[in-house]
């Protein structure tokens, strides 16, 4: 990039870093050139910005995965002391939750109390067991719809920052209202609303963080958000255990955190200068860049102005580019639509496996809090390995290999799954360490694939549709996740079935991703037309180089 900036004639072969002005002495640069040359690729100011933005992932994680505990099926029940039913006593000796199906109400109770989860409070067992999967499925369907709407708002009107703020406030409100649910149907509706509300966090935070750093830091910075997602995941067992007697208190606690953050911390976050520039607000974009530079101990040239793809100046090429940025549609652009469909197919399988394996923790033969804690811990090496490998290998190869490993691990879990015979309580005490270890490795691989898909999607599409593209990718992830709870419910009867489906879909996603282009060290473009032209030039250059 530095060579391109020093030599404008050659730099334009990649993308316009400097634009010479025939009528003024202004130094006109793209945002990327300003960040690389004057602000710094990743200085102290960007670190603070990324940190404040990434914290929001904690709330996203908590709202997404809270159902692991709130919607869990209790492990044990007992006959009520004054019950002399021989049927109750004989059923209790088998230690199987399905044994309660033939008992009369009032002759038995859950060991943890009737408010330990929604399953216990509203009797979602036996012929009502699939109702327990409805709230989680509706949550992800809400996320699916919210991703499309918030993605459009973030690109078209609100911007990245205000979209995240709105998402945080709505997430807090809906989580608190969920704690007041009087029945399963209101609860499911509020989970849908909560899923819709939180969807603006994931699609905007990664874009808001990566659009202010240099090219080589985009991969690592994208992983920082997932570290905080892991922190939120790991915090859930710590919050859920003290509130295990009342699932409503769990929702009340997690509803306070995003609201507090919105008031105390988020005002210090800056809007993306790339988005401001594309929207024609070049002065505000330059002010943001000057602020970043000042905090890094640097200054921008006084005669600096930004090369603005959406601001018409003297007609001609600039005006044409403005109309292009404004009127371009991802779905009406053939190459972008094909690429988006490929990303969404791959994302469906990864989302299904990533969220499904987490929700499926209750079907492992271990203590639920312990199993969830292990999965949360496996997110840490996933982030570390993902960050290192993003710098060493290509995005496409890393994504596909991670998906393959996750799929193979899920298939291996079938071998170590306990049979359905025998006392379930005894099996839970012994557990299958081999299954837990393999499941943990599979979840780590699925987590790497999930994380890489985000940064991959950011680099596959230009600024004027980037948030929308990321929202479509997230839509496919949520679509897969919305189906996963139904498979988890079926897995309560046959754990092998859930692992088989997880394995097949994960491997399929890895195969589909091989049709995507590589984006490592590629520039971030501003418009679909610009990206199409530059990628064609690059492909021709690579072809000529190979032939030479």
C-alpha positions, 0 to 999 in steps of 0.5 A: 500500500505504501508503494502505491501511495508513493507512486500514484501511477502504479497504485491505481492499478489496484485501487485509487490511493491518491487522486491528483487534483488539477485545480487545487493543492489538496492532498486527496487520499482514500480512508485506507491510505490515511489510516496506513500512512498517517493514523497508524494501522493499529495504534492506541486510539484504535485499540480503545475503540475496538475494545469499547465496541467489542465489549458489546459481544458479551451481551450478545452472547448472554442473550443468545445462549441463556436458553441453555440454562433457562430452557433446560430439562431438569435431570431428576425428579422425585415422588412427593413425600405424601404420595404412596403411589407404587407406580411413582416409586417404581418409576422413580427408581428408573431415574429417567425423566420420561418415567413421569409421563404416566404419573398423575399430577401432584404425585411427583416434583422436580428436585430443583424446584418448579421454577428452575427452568421453563420446562419445570414451570410449564411442564414441557415434557412427554407430549409437550417436550417439543414446545421447549424448543419453540422459544429458542427457534423463534429467537433465531428466527427473530435474529434472522429477520433482525439481521436483514433490517438492522443491516439495511439500517446500518448501511442506509441511514442509522450508521454502525454506531447508532444501530449498535446502540439501538440494539443494546437498548432493545436487547435490555428491554426485551430480556427484562420483559422475558422474565415476566412471561406468564406462559410459554407462548408469551415467553416464546414471543418475547424470545423472538423479540429479543432475537430480533433486538440483539441481531444489530450487535453482531453485524455492526460491531465487527464492521465498526471495529475493522473499518478503522484499522489497517489492512493487516490488522483486520483479521486479528481485530475481528477475533477480539470481538469473539473473545468477548463473545466467549467471555459472555459465554463463560459468564453464563454458568457463573450467573446461572448457578446462583439463580438455578432455583429461579430462571426469571432472575437470570434474565433480570441480571443479563438485562441490566448489563447492556443498558448500563453499557449504553449509558456509561461507555458507548458514547465514547465510541466513534462512527465508522469514517468509511460509512460517513464518507460513503454517505457524503459526510466527508468532514465528519469522517475526516474529524474522526480520523484526526481524532484517531491520529491525535490520540496516536500522537500523530497529526494529519496534513492540513491540506488533506481531504478524502477521496469520496466515492459518494460525493459529486464534485465536478461531474464526470467520473466522480458523479458517475461513481456517486450514482453507482454507490447510491444505486448499486444493489447486491442482489442485482449484481450477478457476481455479488449475488452468486458470491452471497448465495455461496456464503449463505449456504456455507453459513447455514451449516456452520450456524446450525452446528455452532449453536446446535452443539452448544444447546446440545450440551444437555444431551451429554452425560455430564453436569450441564454447568460443567459441560457448558463451562468446557465449551466456553473454555474451548472458545479461547483456543479457538480465538487464539488459533484462529487469530494466528492462522488468519495471519498464516493461511488463507481465509478459504482454507482455514474456513473449510478445514475448520468445518471439516474438523467440526463435522468429523468430530461430531460423527466421532461423538456417535461412537462414544454416545451411551446407549439408551439402556440402563439407569440414566443417573448412573451414566451421568455420574460416569460420563464419557470423557472421550465423547466430551473431549471430542465434542469440545474439539468439534466445538472449537473447530466450529467456533473457528469456522464461525469466526472466520466467516465474519471477517471473510464476509467483510472482505468479500464485499465493498463498503456500500453493501458491506453491512447488508452482506454481513447481515445476509451472512448472519441471516443464514447463520441464524436460519441454521441456528433456528432449526438446531433446537428442534434437533436438540429436542429430538436428541433427548431421545437419540443423541446419536441423531443430533451428532450425525446431522451436525457432522453432515452439515458441517462437512457440506459447508466446508465443501461449499466454501471452496467456491469462494475467492481468496481475500487475504491481504486484499483491499477493502473496496468502496463500490460493487463496480469498483470491486468488480473491475479491480478484481478482474484486473488482479485476476488478469495480472495473476494469470499473466504472472503464472504464464510468464 
